[in-house]
Amino acid sequence: MTATAYGLIVDVLTNKFGVEEADVSPDVTLKDLQLDSLAALEVADVLKEVSGVAVDDSGFRDGTLREIAQGLEAQMGESA
């Protein structure tokens, strides 16, 4: 997991969804952060906007932020 993908996720969660940075770590899920399934889809949409790549949102809510970052990195690598 690169700092870039994870940092992008943290930035989106804290600045667009009001999540406290202290609550964010690589091993928490969106569910742990009290974001419901609709919010998870919104997070995926925002990540798509800011990264410029299609984000696979399957399992997004239950995956850890580490797993989401790894998936985002894979998608970014495929579009490069």
All heavy atoms as a GROMACS GRO file, in nm:
protein
  585
    1MET      N    1   0.085  -0.118   0.000
    1MET     CA    2   0.000   0.000   0.000
    1MET      C    3   0.089   0.124   0.000
    1MET      O    4   0.178   0.136   0.083
    1MET     CB    5  -0.087  -0.004   0.125
    1MET     CG    6  -0.168   0.121   0.149
    1MET     SD    7  -0.271   0.111   0.297
    1MET     CE    8  -0.150   0.130   0.426
    2THR      N    9   0.066   0.212  -0.094
    2THR     CA   10   0.144   0.335  -0.096
    2THR      C   11   0.077   0.441  -0.012
    2THR      O   12  -0.044   0.439   0.010
    2THR     CB   13   0.162   0.389  -0.239
    2THR    OG1   14   0.033   0.430  -0.288
    2THR    CG2   15   0.223   0.287  -0.332
    3ALA      N   16   0.158   0.534   0.033
    3ALA     CA   17   0.104   0.645   0.112
    3ALA      C   18   0.008   0.729   0.028
    3ALA      O   19  -0.085   0.787   0.080
    3ALA     CB   20   0.219   0.730   0.166
    4THR      N   21   0.030   0.733  -0.102
    4THR     CA   22  -0.053   0.816  -0.188
    4THR      C   23  -0.198   0.770  -0.190
    4THR      O   24  -0.288   0.850  -0.168
    4THR     CB   25   0.002   0.816  -0.332
    4THR    OG1   26   0.138   0.856  -0.328
    4THR    CG2   27  -0.075   0.908  -0.420
    5ALA      N   28  -0.224   0.644  -0.216
    5ALA     CA   29  -0.361   0.593  -0.220
    5ALA      C   30  -0.426   0.603  -0.082
    5ALA      O   31  -0.540   0.649  -0.069
    5ALA     CB   32  -0.364   0.449  -0.271
    6TYR      N   33  -0.356   0.561   0.020
    6TYR     CA   34  -0.410   0.568   0.156
    6TYR      C   35  -0.433   0.714   0.196
    6TYR      O   36  -0.538   0.747   0.251
    6TYR     CB   37  -0.316   0.498   0.255
    6TYR     CG   38  -0.366   0.505   0.396
    6TYR    CD1   39  -0.476   0.429   0.436
    6TYR    CD2   40  -0.305   0.588   0.489
    6TYR    CE1   41  -0.524   0.437   0.566
    6TYR    CE2   42  -0.352   0.596   0.619
    6TYR     CZ   43  -0.461   0.521   0.657
    6TYR     OH   44  -0.509   0.528   0.786
    7GLY      N   45  -0.338   0.800   0.165
    7GLY     CA   46  -0.352   0.942   0.197
    7GLY      C   47  -0.471   1.005   0.128
    7GLY      O   48  -0.541   1.089   0.184
    8LEU      N   49  -0.496   0.963   0.005
    8LEU     CA   50  -0.611   1.011  -0.070
    8LEU      C   51  -0.740   0.970   0.000
    8LEU      O   52  -0.833   1.051   0.015
    8LEU     CB   53  -0.606   0.955  -0.212
    8LEU     CG   54  -0.711   1.003  -0.310
    8LEU    CD1   55  -0.700   1.152  -0.335
    8LEU    CD2   56  -0.694   0.929  -0.442
    9ILE      N   57  -0.746   0.848   0.045
    9ILE     CA   58  -0.864   0.798   0.116
    9ILE      C   59  -0.884   0.875   0.246
    9ILE      O   60  -0.996   0.919   0.277
    9ILE     CB   61  -0.852   0.647   0.142
    9ILE    CG1   62  -0.858   0.572   0.009
    9ILE    CG2   63  -0.960   0.598   0.237
    9ILE    CD1   64  -0.816   0.427   0.017
   10VAL      N   65  -0.778   0.894   0.322
   10VAL     CA   66  -0.788   0.970   0.447
   10VAL      C   67  -0.836   1.112   0.420
   10VAL      O   68  -0.924   1.163   0.490
   10VAL     CB   69  -0.652   0.971   0.522
   10VAL    CG1   70  -0.657   1.066   0.641
   10VAL    CG2   71  -0.615   0.830   0.566
   11ASP      N   72  -0.781   1.174   0.317
   11ASP     CA   73  -0.820   1.310   0.282
   11ASP      C   74  -0.970   1.317   0.248
   11ASP      O   75  -1.041   1.406   0.295
   11ASP     CB   76  -0.736   1.359   0.164
   11ASP     CG   77  -0.766   1.503   0.127
   11ASP    OD1   78  -0.750   1.591   0.213
   11ASP    OD2   79  -0.807   1.527   0.011
   12VAL      N   80  -1.017   1.224   0.169
   12VAL     CA   81  -1.158   1.221   0.131
   12VAL      C   82  -1.246   1.200   0.255
   12VAL      O   83  -1.346   1.271   0.275
   12VAL     CB   84  -1.185   1.111   0.025
   12VAL    CG1   85  -1.333   1.083   0.011
   12VAL    CG2   86  -1.125   1.152  -0.109
   13LEU      N   87  -1.209   1.105   0.340
   13LEU     CA   88  -1.289   1.076   0.458
   13LEU      C   89  -1.295   1.193   0.555
   13LEU      O   90  -1.401   1.225   0.609
   13LEU     CB   91  -1.237   0.952   0.530
   13LEU     CG   92  -1.256   0.820   0.456
   13LEU    CD1   93  -1.184   0.707   0.530
   13LEU    CD2   94  -1.404   0.788   0.441
   14THR      N   95  -1.182   1.259   0.576
   14THR     CA   96  -1.178   1.367   0.674
   14THR      C   97  -1.234   1.497   0.620
   14THR      O   98  -1.304   1.569   0.691
   14THR     CB   99  -1.036   1.389   0.728
   14THR    OG1  100  -0.947   1.416   0.620
   14THR    CG2  101  -0.987   1.268   0.805
   15ASN      N  102  -1.205   1.528   0.494
   15ASN     CA  103  -1.247   1.657   0.440
   15ASN      C  104  -1.386   1.656   0.378
   15ASN      O  105  -1.454   1.759   0.376
   15ASN     CB  106  -1.145   1.708   0.338
   15ASN     CG  107  -1.015   1.743   0.404
   15ASN    OD1  108  -1.013   1.804   0.510
   15ASN    ND2  109  -0.905   1.702   0.345
   16LYS      N  110  -1.430   1.544   0.325
   16LYS     CA  111  -1.560   1.540   0.257
   16LYS      C  112  -1.668   1.470   0.338
   16LYS      O  113  -1.785   1.492   0.316
   16LYS     CB  114  -1.546   1.471   0.121
   16LYS     CG  115  -1.446   1.536   0.030
   16LYS     CD  116  -1.509   1.576  -0.099
   16LYS     CE  117  -1.403   1.630  -0.193
   16LYS     NZ  118  -1.433   1.761  -0.241
   17PHE      N  119  -1.628   1.384   0.431
   17PHE     CA  120  -1.726   1.308   0.507
   17PHE      C  121  -1.721   1.335   0.657
   17PHE      O  122  -1.794   1.272   0.733
   17PHE     CB  123  -1.709   1.158   0.479
   17PHE     CG  124  -1.750   1.124   0.338
   17PHE    CD1  125  -1.659   1.131   0.234
   17PHE    CD2  126  -1.881   1.089   0.308
   17PHE    CE1  127  -1.696   1.103   0.104
   17PHE    CE2  128  -1.919   1.061   0.178
   17PHE     CZ  129  -1.826   1.068   0.075
   18GLY      N  130  -1.636   1.426   0.700
   18GLY     CA  131  -1.633   1.469   0.839
   18GLY      C  132  -1.583   1.367   0.939
   18GLY      O  133  -1.609   1.378   1.058
   19VAL      N  134  -1.509   1.268   0.891
   19VAL     CA  135  -1.453   1.167   0.981
   19VAL      C  136  -1.332   1.230   1.052
   19VAL      O  137  -1.251   1.298   0.991
   19VAL     CB  138  -1.410   1.041   0.901
   19VAL    CG1  139  -1.339   0.942   0.991
   19VAL    CG2  140  -1.531   0.978   0.834
   20GLU      N  141  -1.323   1.206   1.182
   20GLU     CA  142  -1.210   1.256   1.260
   20GLU      C  143  -1.084   1.179   1.221
   20GLU      O  144  -1.086   1.056   1.216
   20GLU     CB  145  -1.236   1.239   1.410
   20GLU     CG  146  -1.348   1.325   1.462
   20GLU     CD  147  -1.315   1.472   1.460
   20GLU    OE1  148  -1.197   1.509   1.481
   20GLU    OE2  149  -1.408   1.552   1.436
   21GLU      N  150  -0.976   1.251   1.195
   21GLU     CA  151  -0.852   1.186   1.154
   21GLU      C  152  -0.802   1.087   1.258
   21GLU      O  153  -0.745   0.983   1.225
   21GLU     CB  154  -0.745   1.290   1.123
   21GLU     CG  155  -0.628   1.232   1.049
   21GLU     CD  156  -0.539   1.336   0.984
   21GLU    OE1  157  -0.573   1.455   0.982
   21GLU    OE2  158  -0.433   1.294   0.934
   22ALA      N  159  -0.828   1.115   1.385
   22ALA     CA  160  -0.785   1.025   1.492
   22ALA      C  161  -0.855   0.889   1.485
   22ALA      O  162  -0.804   0.790   1.537
   22ALA     CB  163  -0.812   1.089   1.628
   23ASP      N  164  -0.972   0.884   1.420
   23ASP     CA  165  -1.046   0.759   1.408
   23ASP      C  166  -1.002   0.674   1.289
   23ASP      O  167  -1.042   0.559   1.276
   23ASP     CB  168  -1.196   0.788   1.392
   23ASP     CG  169  -1.256   0.853   1.516
   23ASP    OD1  170  -1.202   0.832   1.627
   23ASP    OD2  171  -1.358   0.924   1.502
   24VAL      N  172  -0.920   0.732   1.203
   24VAL     CA  173  -0.880   0.666   1.079
   24VAL      C  174  -0.749   0.591   1.099
   24VAL      O  175  -0.654   0.645   1.152
   24VAL     CB  176  -0.865   0.770   0.965
   24VAL    CG1  177  -0.819   0.704   0.836
   24VAL    CG2  178  -0.996   0.846   0.944
   25SER      N  179  -0.749   0.465   1.056
   25SER     CA  180  -0.626   0.385   1.054
   25SER      C  181  -0.640   0.283   0.942
   25SER      O  182  -0.752   0.257   0.897
   25SER     CB  183  -0.601   0.317   1.189
   25SER     OG  184  -0.682   0.203   1.202
   26PRO      N  185  -0.530   0.225   0.898
   26PRO     CA  186  -0.538   0.129   0.787
   26PRO      C  187  -0.627   0.008   0.814
   26PRO      O  188  -0.676  -0.055   0.722
   26PRO     CB  189  -0.393   0.086   0.767
   26PRO     CG  190  -0.312   0.198   0.820
   26PRO     CD  191  -0.392   0.252   0.935
   27ASP      N  192  -0.648  -0.025   0.940
   27ASP     CA  193  -0.721  -0.147   0.973
   27ASP      C  194  -0.868  -0.127   1.007
   27ASP      O  195  -0.936  -0.222   1.045
   27ASP     CB  196  -0.650  -0.220   1.087
   27ASP     CG  197  -0.510  -0.263   1.045
   27ASP    OD1  198  -0.496  -0.314   0.932
   27ASP    OD2  199  -0.415  -0.244   1.122
   28VAL      N  200  -0.920  -0.005   0.994
   28VAL     CA  201  -1.063   0.016   1.018
   28VAL      C  202  -1.140   0.005   0.887
   28VAL      O  203  -1.084   0.019   0.778
   28VAL     CB  204  -1.094   0.152   1.085
   28VAL    CG1  205  -1.025   0.165   1.218
   28VAL    CG2  206  -1.062   0.268   0.995
   29THR      N  207  -1.268  -0.022   0.898
   29THR     CA  208  -1.356  -0.028   0.782
   29THR      C  209  -1.444   0.097   0.779
   29THR      O  210  -1.453   0.170   0.879
   29THR     CB  211  -1.448  -0.152   0.789
   29THR    OG1  212  -1.536  -0.138   0.902
   29THR    CG2  213  -1.368  -0.281   0.800
   30LEU      N  214  -1.509   0.119   0.668
   30LEU     CA  215  -1.603   0.231   0.660
   30LEU      C  216  -1.717   0.208   0.759
   30LEU      O  217  -1.768   0.303   0.819
   30LEU     CB  218  -1.656   0.248   0.518
   30LEU     CG  219  -1.552   0.286   0.412
   30LEU    CD1  220  -1.618   0.297   0.275
   30LEU    CD2  221  -1.481   0.415   0.448
   31LYS      N  222  -1.753   0.083   0.778
   31LYS     CA  223  -1.856   0.049   0.876
   31LYS      C  224  -1.811   0.088   1.017
   31LYS      O  225  -1.889   0.144   1.094
   31LYS     CB  226  -1.885  -0.101   0.868
   31LYS     CG  227  -2.001  -0.149   0.949
   31LYS     CD  228  -2.023  -0.298   0.923
   31LYS     CE  229  -2.140  -0.351   1.000
   31LYS     NZ  230  -2.161  -0.494   0.972
   32ASP      N  231  -1.683   0.062   1.049
   32ASP     CA  232  -1.628   0.102   1.179
   32ASP      C  233  -1.636   0.253   1.198
   32ASP      O  234  -1.649   0.301   1.311
   32ASP     CB  235  -1.481   0.060   1.192
   32ASP     CG  236  -1.460  -0.090   1.197
   32ASP    OD1  237  -1.554  -0.163   1.235
   32ASP    OD2  238  -1.349  -0.134   1.160
   33LEU      N  239  -1.628   0.326   1.087
   33LEU     CA  240  -1.632   0.473   1.092
   33LEU      C  241  -1.775   0.526   1.088
   33LEU      O  242  -1.796   0.646   1.071
   33LEU     CB  243  -1.549   0.531   0.977
   33LEU     CG  244  -1.401   0.499   0.981
   33LEU    CD1  245  -1.332   0.546   0.853
   33LEU    CD2  246  -1.335   0.561   1.104
   34GLN      N  247  -1.871   0.436   1.105
   34GLN     CA  248  -2.013   0.470   1.108
   34GLN      C  249  -2.065   0.522   0.974
   34GLN      O  250  -2.158   0.603   0.970
   34GLN     CB  251  -2.043   0.571   1.220
   34GLN     CG  252  -1.997   0.529   1.358
   34GLN     CD  253  -2.056   0.395   1.401
   34GLN    OE1  254  -2.175   0.374   1.393
   34GLN    NE2  255  -1.972   0.304   1.445
   35LEU      N  256  -2.003   0.477   0.863
   35LEU     CA  257  -2.051   0.514   0.730
   35LEU      C  258  -2.134   0.398   0.676
   35LEU      O  259  -2.087   0.285   0.670
   35LEU     CB  260  -1.933   0.545   0.638
   35LEU     CG  261  -1.849   0.666   0.679
   35LEU    CD1  262  -1.726   0.677   0.591
   35LEU    CD2  263  -1.930   0.794   0.671
   36ASP      N  264  -2.258   0.426   0.639
   36ASP     CA  265  -2.347   0.322   0.590
   36ASP      C  266  -2.316   0.288   0.444
   36ASP      O  267  -2.224   0.344   0.383
   36ASP     CB  268  -2.493   0.360   0.609
   36ASP     CG  269  -2.534   0.485   0.531
   36ASP    OD1  270  -2.462   0.527   0.437
   36ASP    OD2  271  -2.640   0.542   0.563
   37SER      N  272  -2.394   0.197   0.386
   37SER     CA  273  -2.366   0.151   0.250
   37SER      C  274  -2.380   0.262   0.147
   37SER      O  275  -2.305   0.267   0.050
   37SER     CB  276  -2.455   0.032   0.214
   37SER     OG  277  -2.591   0.065   0.230
   38LEU      N  278  -2.474   0.353   0.168
   38LEU     CA  279  -2.488   0.466   0.075
   38LEU      C  280  -2.366   0.557   0.083
   38LEU      O  281  -2.312   0.600  -0.019
   38LEU     CB  282  -2.616   0.545   0.106
   38LEU     CG  283  -2.642   0.666   0.016
   38LEU    CD1  284  -2.649   0.626  -0.131
   38LEU    CD2  285  -2.770   0.736   0.058
   39ALA      N  286  -2.319   0.584   0.204
   39ALA     CA  287  -2.198   0.666   0.221
   39ALA      C  288  -2.078   0.597   0.158
   39ALA      O  289  -1.992   0.664   0.099
   39ALA     CB  290  -2.174   0.695   0.369
   40ALA      N  291  -2.071   0.464   0.167
   40ALA     CA  292  -1.960   0.390   0.106
   40ALA      C  293  -1.959   0.412  -0.044
   40ALA      O  294  -1.853   0.430  -0.105
   40ALA     CB  295  -1.969   0.242   0.141
   41LEU      N  296  -2.077   0.409  -0.106
   41LEU     CA  297  -2.086   0.435  -0.250
   41LEU      C  298  -2.045   0.578  -0.282
   41LEU      O  299  -1.979   0.603  -0.384
   41LEU     CB  300  -2.228   0.408  -0.300
   41LEU     CG  301  -2.273   0.262  -0.298
   41LEU    CD1  302  -2.420   0.252  -0.338
   41LEU    CD2  303  -2.186   0.178  -0.388
   42GLU      N  304  -2.082   0.671  -0.196
   42GLU     CA  305  -2.042   0.811  -0.216
   42GLU      C  306  -1.890   0.827  -0.204
   42GLU      O  307  -1.829   0.902  -0.280
   42GLU     CB  308  -2.114   0.902  -0.117
   42GLU     CG  309  -2.264   0.912  -0.142
   42GLU     CD  310  -2.338   0.988  -0.034
   42GLU    OE1  311  -2.273   1.049   0.054
   42GLU    OE2  312  -2.462   0.986  -0.037
   43VAL      N  313  -1.830   0.756  -0.108
   43VAL     CA  314  -1.684   0.759  -0.094
   43VAL      C  315  -1.620   0.707  -0.223
   43VAL      O  316  -1.526   0.768  -0.275
   43VAL     CB  317  -1.637   0.675   0.028
   43VAL    CG1  318  -1.486   0.658   0.028
   43VAL    CG2  319  -1.682   0.740   0.158
   44ALA      N  320  -1.673   0.598  -0.276
   44ALA     CA  321  -1.620   0.542  -0.401
   44ALA      C  322  -1.632   0.642  -0.514
   44ALA      O  323  -1.539   0.658  -0.594
   44ALA     CB  324  -1.692   0.412  -0.436
   45ASP      N  325  -1.745   0.712  -0.522
   45ASP     CA  326  -1.765   0.812  -0.627
   45ASP      C  327  -1.666   0.927  -0.615
   45ASP      O  328  -1.610   0.973  -0.714
   45ASP     CB  329  -1.908   0.867  -0.625
   45ASP     CG  330  -2.010   0.769  -0.680
   45ASP    OD1  331  -1.970   0.673  -0.749
   45ASP    OD2  332  -2.131   0.790  -0.654
   46VAL      N  333  -1.644   0.974  -0.493
   46VAL     CA  334  -1.549   1.084  -0.472
   46VAL      C  335  -1.408   1.038  -0.506
   46VAL      O  336  -1.331   1.111  -0.570
   46VAL     CB  337  -1.558   1.140  -0.328
   46VAL    CG1  338  -1.448   1.241  -0.302
   46VAL    CG2  339  -1.695   1.203  -0.304
   47LEU      N  340  -1.372   0.917  -0.465
   47LEU     CA  341  -1.239   0.864  -0.499
   47LEU      C  342  -1.221   0.854  -0.650
   47LEU      O  343  -1.113   0.883  -0.702
   47LEU     CB  344  -1.215   0.728  -0.432
   47LEU     CG  345  -1.191   0.732  -0.282
   47LEU    CD1  346  -1.188   0.591  -0.225
   47LEU    CD2  347  -1.062   0.805  -0.250
   48LYS      N  348  -1.327   0.816  -0.719
   48LYS     CA  349  -1.322   0.810  -0.865
   48LYS      C  350  -1.298   0.950  -0.922
   48LYS      O  351  -1.215   0.967  -1.014
   48LYS     CB  352  -1.451   0.752  -0.920
   48LYS     CG  353  -1.455   0.743  -1.071
   48LYS     CD  354  -1.586   0.685  -1.118
   48LYS     CE  355  -1.590   0.681  -1.271
   48LYS     NZ  356  -1.715   0.624  -1.320
   49GLU      N  357  -1.367   1.048  -0.869
   49GLU     CA  358  -1.350   1.187  -0.915
   49GLU      C  359  -1.207   1.236  -0.895
   49GLU      O  360  -1.148   1.294  -0.985
   49GLU     CB  361  -1.442   1.281  -0.837
   49GLU     CG  362  -1.583   1.288  -0.886
   49GLU     CD  363  -1.666   1.384  -0.802
   49GLU    OE1  364  -1.611   1.486  -0.753
   49GLU    OE2  365  -1.785   1.356  -0.782
   50VAL      N  366  -1.153   1.214  -0.776
   50VAL     CA  367  -1.022   1.271  -0.745
   50VAL      C  368  -0.905   1.190  -0.800
   50VAL      O  369  -0.798   1.246  -0.825
   50VAL     CB  370  -1.003   1.297  -0.593
   50VAL    CG1  371  -1.103   1.396  -0.542
   50VAL    CG2  372  -1.010   1.170  -0.512
   51SER      N  373  -0.925   1.060  -0.820
   51SER     CA  374  -0.815   0.977  -0.871
   51SER      C  375  -0.819   0.964  -1.023
   51SER      O  376  -0.718   0.933  -1.085
   51SER     CB  377  -0.818   0.838  -0.809
   51SER     OG  378  -0.930   0.764  -0.856
   52GLY      N  379  -0.937   0.983  -1.080
   52GLY     CA  380  -0.951   0.970  -1.224
   52GLY      C  381  -0.961   0.827  -1.273
   52GLY      O  382  -0.953   0.802  -1.393
   53VAL      N  383  -0.979   0.732  -1.182
   53VAL     CA  384  -0.994   0.592  -1.223
   53VAL      C  385  -1.124   0.536  -1.168
   53VAL      O  386  -1.174   0.580  -1.065
   53VAL     CB  387  -0.876   0.504  -1.176
   53VAL    CG1  388  -0.746   0.549  -1.237
   53VAL    CG2  389  -0.865   0.500  -1.025
   54ALA      N  390  -1.178   0.438  -1.239
   54ALA     CA  391  -1.297   0.370  -1.191
   54ALA      C  392  -1.262   0.290  -1.066
   54ALA      O  393  -1.163   0.218  -1.064
   54ALA     CB  394  -1.351   0.277  -1.299
   55VAL      N  395  -1.339   0.308  -0.963
   55VAL     CA  396  -1.312   0.242  -0.836
   55VAL      C  397  -1.408   0.125  -0.820
   55VAL      O  398  -1.529   0.141  -0.832
   55VAL     CB  399  -1.329   0.342  -0.718
   55VAL    CG1  400  -1.311   0.272  -0.586
   55VAL    CG2  401  -1.232   0.458  -0.732
   56ASP      N  402  -1.353   0.006  -0.797
   56ASP     CA  403  -1.434  -0.112  -0.774
   56ASP      C  404  -1.487  -0.104  -0.631
   56ASP      O  405  -1.411  -0.116  -0.536
   56ASP     CB  406  -1.350  -0.238  -0.793
   56ASP     CG  407  -1.428  -0.366  -0.767
   56ASP    OD1  408  -1.552  -0.358  -0.748
   56ASP    OD2  409  -1.366  -0.472  -0.766
   57ASP      N  410  -1.617  -0.080  -0.618
   57ASP     CA  411  -1.674  -0.061  -0.485
   57ASP      C  412  -1.734  -0.188  -0.424
   57ASP      O  413  -1.797  -0.182  -0.320
   57ASP     CB  414  -1.777   0.052  -0.486
   57ASP     CG  415  -1.893   0.026  -0.579
   57ASP    OD1  416  -1.905  -0.086  -0.630
   57ASP    OD2  417  -1.972   0.120  -0.602
   58SER      N  418  -1.709  -0.302  -0.486
   58SER     CA  419  -1.760  -0.427  -0.428
   58SER      C  420  -1.685  -0.455  -0.297
   58SER      O  421  -1.564  -0.452  -0.292
   58SER     CB  422  -1.743  -0.543  -0.526
   58SER     OG  423  -1.608  -0.563  -0.558
   59GLY      N  424  -1.758  -0.479  -0.194
   59GLY     CA  425  -1.697  -0.505  -0.063
   59GLY      C  426  -1.637  -0.382   0.002
   59GLY      O  427  -1.564  -0.392   0.100
   60PHE      N  428  -1.669  -0.266  -0.052
   60PHE     CA  429  -1.609  -0.142  -0.006
   60PHE      C  430  -1.637  -0.113   0.141
   60PHE      O  431  -1.550  -0.071   0.214
   60PHE     CB  432  -1.664  -0.028  -0.093
   60PHE     CG  433  -1.566   0.081  -0.124
   60PHE    CD1  434  -1.459   0.057  -0.205
   60PHE    CD2  435  -1.584   0.208  -0.075
   60PHE    CE1  436  -1.369   0.156  -0.237
   60PHE    CE2  437  -1.496   0.309  -0.105
   60PHE     CZ  438  -1.388   0.283  -0.187
   61ARG      N  439  -1.759  -0.136   0.184
   61ARG     CA  440  -1.797  -0.101   0.320
   61ARG      C  441  -1.732  -0.191   0.424
   61ARG      O  442  -1.699  -0.149   0.532
   61ARG     CB  443  -1.948  -0.106   0.336
   61ARG     CG  444  -1.994  -0.060   0.472
   61ARG     CD  445  -2.141  -0.024   0.475
   61ARG     NE  446  -2.174   0.031   0.604
   61ARG     CZ  447  -2.247  -0.032   0.694
   61ARG    NH1  448  -2.297  -0.152   0.668
   61ARG    NH2  449  -2.274   0.024   0.810
   62ASP      N  450  -1.712  -0.318   0.388
   62ASP     CA  451  -1.657  -0.414   0.484
   62ASP      C  452  -1.506  -0.431   0.473
   62ASP      O  453  -1.446  -0.491   0.561
   62ASP     CB  454  -1.726  -0.550   0.467
   62ASP     CG  455  -1.874  -0.541   0.501
   62ASP    OD1  456  -1.909  -0.472   0.598
   62ASP    OD2  457  -1.955  -0.602   0.428
   63GLY      N  458  -1.446  -0.379   0.366
   63GLY     CA  459  -1.301  -0.388   0.353
   63GLY      C  460  -1.232  -0.285   0.441
   63GLY      O  461  -1.286  -0.178   0.468
   64THR      N  462  -1.111  -0.317   0.485
   64THR     CA  463  -1.036  -0.220   0.564
   64THR      C  464  -0.986  -0.109   0.472
   64THR      O  465  -0.981  -0.125   0.349
   64THR     CB  466  -0.914  -0.285   0.632
   64THR    OG1  467  -0.823  -0.330   0.531
   64THR    CG2  468  -0.954  -0.400   0.724
   65LEU      N  469  -0.948   0.002   0.531
   65LEU     CA  470  -0.894   0.111   0.450
   65LEU      C  471  -0.767   0.066   0.378
   65LEU      O  472  -0.741   0.109   0.266
   65LEU     CB  473  -0.866   0.234   0.536
   65LEU     CG  474  -0.989   0.297   0.604
   65LEU    CD1  475  -0.950   0.427   0.672
   65LEU    CD2  476  -1.104   0.317   0.508
   66ARG      N  477  -0.692  -0.024   0.437
   66ARG     CA  478  -0.574  -0.081   0.372
   66ARG      C  479  -0.615  -0.155   0.244
   66ARG      O  480  -0.556  -0.137   0.139
   66ARG     CB  481  -0.500  -0.176   0.467
   66ARG     CG  482  -0.377  -0.242   0.409
   66ARG     CD  483  -0.317  -0.348   0.501
   66ARG     NE  484  -0.322  -0.318   0.642
   66ARG     CZ  485  -0.231  -0.245   0.708
   66ARG    NH1  486  -0.129  -0.195   0.643
   66ARG    NH2  487  -0.244  -0.225   0.837
   67GLU      N  488  -0.718  -0.237   0.255
   67GLU     CA  489  -0.766  -0.313   0.139
   67GLU      C  490  -0.822  -0.221   0.031
   67GLU      O  491  -0.800  -0.242  -0.088
   67GLU     CB  492  -0.872  -0.414   0.183
   67GLU     CG  493  -0.815  -0.524   0.270
   67GLU     CD  494  -0.921  -0.606   0.344
   67GLU    OE1  495  -1.036  -0.558   0.360
   67GLU    OE2  496  -0.886  -0.717   0.387
   68ILE      N  497  -0.894  -0.118   0.074
   68ILE     CA  498  -0.947  -0.021  -0.023
   68ILE      C  499  -0.832   0.050  -0.094
   68ILE      O  500  -0.835   0.068  -0.215
   68ILE     CB  501  -1.040   0.079   0.048
   68ILE    CG1  502  -1.166   0.007   0.098
   68ILE    CG2  503  -1.078   0.194  -0.046
   68ILE    CD1  504  -1.253   0.090   0.191
   69ALA      N  505  -0.728   0.089  -0.019
   69ALA     CA  506  -0.612   0.155  -0.078
   69ALA      C  507  -0.542   0.062  -0.177
   69ALA      O  508  -0.502   0.105  -0.286
   69ALA     CB  509  -0.516   0.202   0.030
   70GLN      N  510  -0.529  -0.064  -0.141
   70GLN     CA  511  -0.465  -0.160  -0.231
   70GLN      C  512  -0.546  -0.177  -0.360
   70GLN      O  513  -0.490  -0.185  -0.469
   70GLN     CB  514  -0.444  -0.294  -0.161
   70GLN     CG  515  -0.339  -0.286  -0.053
   70GLN     CD  516  -0.335  -0.408   0.038
   70GLN    OE1  517  -0.431  -0.484   0.048
   70GLN    NE2  518  -0.223  -0.426   0.106
   71GLY      N  519  -0.678  -0.181  -0.346
   71GLY     CA  520  -0.765  -0.191  -0.463
   71GLY      C  521  -0.754  -0.066  -0.551
   71GLY      O  522  -0.750  -0.075  -0.674
   72LEU      N  523  -0.748   0.050  -0.487
   72LEU     CA  524  -0.734   0.175  -0.561
   72LEU      C  525  -0.600   0.178  -0.634
   72LEU      O  526  -0.594   0.217  -0.751
   72LEU     CB  527  -0.746   0.294  -0.465
   72LEU     CG  528  -0.737   0.433  -0.526
   72LEU    CD1  529  -0.844   0.455  -0.632
   72LEU    CD2  530  -0.748   0.539  -0.416
   73GLU      N  531  -0.495   0.133  -0.568
   73GLU     CA  532  -0.363   0.127  -0.633
   73GLU      C  533  -0.367   0.036  -0.755
   73GLU      O  534  -0.310   0.068  -0.859
   73GLU     CB  535  -0.258   0.076  -0.534
   73GLU     CG  536  -0.222   0.174  -0.427
   73GLU     CD  537  -0.137   0.112  -0.319
   73GLU    OE1  538  -0.110  -0.009  -0.324
   73GLU    OE2  539  -0.098   0.188  -0.228
   74ALA      N  540  -0.434  -0.078  -0.741
   74ALA     CA  541  -0.443  -0.172  -0.853
   74ALA      C  542  -0.518  -0.107  -0.969
   74ALA      O  543  -0.474  -0.118  -1.085
   74ALA     CB  544  -0.512  -0.300  -0.809
   75GLN      N  545  -0.626  -0.039  -0.940
   75GLN     CA  546  -0.703   0.028  -1.044
   75GLN      C  547  -0.620   0.140  -1.109
   75GLN      O  548  -0.624   0.159  -1.230
   75GLN     CB  549  -0.832   0.087  -0.987
   75GLN     CG  550  -0.929  -0.016  -0.937
   75GLN     CD  551  -0.991  -0.097  -1.048
   75GLN    OE1  552  -0.931  -0.194  -1.096
   75GLN    NE2  553  -1.106  -0.058  -1.090
   76MET      N  554  -0.544   0.213  -1.029
   76MET     CA  555  -0.460   0.319  -1.082
   76MET      C  556  -0.351   0.261  -1.171
   76MET      O  557  -0.318   0.319  -1.274
   76MET     CB  558  -0.400   0.403  -0.968
   76MET     CG  559  -0.505   0.482  -0.892
   76MET     SD  560  -0.442   0.556  -0.739
   76MET     CE  561  -0.380   0.709  -0.803
   77GLY      N  562  -0.297   0.145  -1.132
   77GLY     CA  563  -0.194   0.080  -1.212
   77GLY      C  564  -0.248   0.031  -1.346
   77GLY      O  565  -0.180   0.038  -1.448
   78GLU      N  566  -0.371  -0.014  -1.346
   78GLU     CA  567  -0.434  -0.062  -1.468
   78GLU      C  568  -0.462   0.050  -1.566
   78GLU      O  569  -0.459   0.032  -1.687
   78GLU     CB  570  -0.564  -0.136  -1.438
   78GLU     CG  571  -0.545  -0.268  -1.371
   78GLU     CD  572  -0.675  -0.334  -1.330
   78GLU    OE1  573  -0.782  -0.286  -1.370
   78GLU    OE2  574  -0.668  -0.435  -1.257
   79SER      N  575  -0.488   0.171  -1.512
   79SER     CA  576  -0.521   0.283  -1.601
   79SER      C  577  -0.396   0.356  -1.648
   79SER      O  578  -0.406   0.444  -1.732
   79SER     CB  579  -0.615   0.380  -1.530
   79SER     OG  580  -0.548   0.448  -1.426
   80ALA      N  581  -0.281   0.322  -1.594
   80ALA     CA  582  -0.156   0.391  -1.632
   80ALA      C  583  -0.104   0.341  -1.764
   80ALA      O  584  -0.136   0.242  -1.816
   80ALA     CB  585  -0.051   0.371  -1.524
   0.00000   0.00000   0.00000
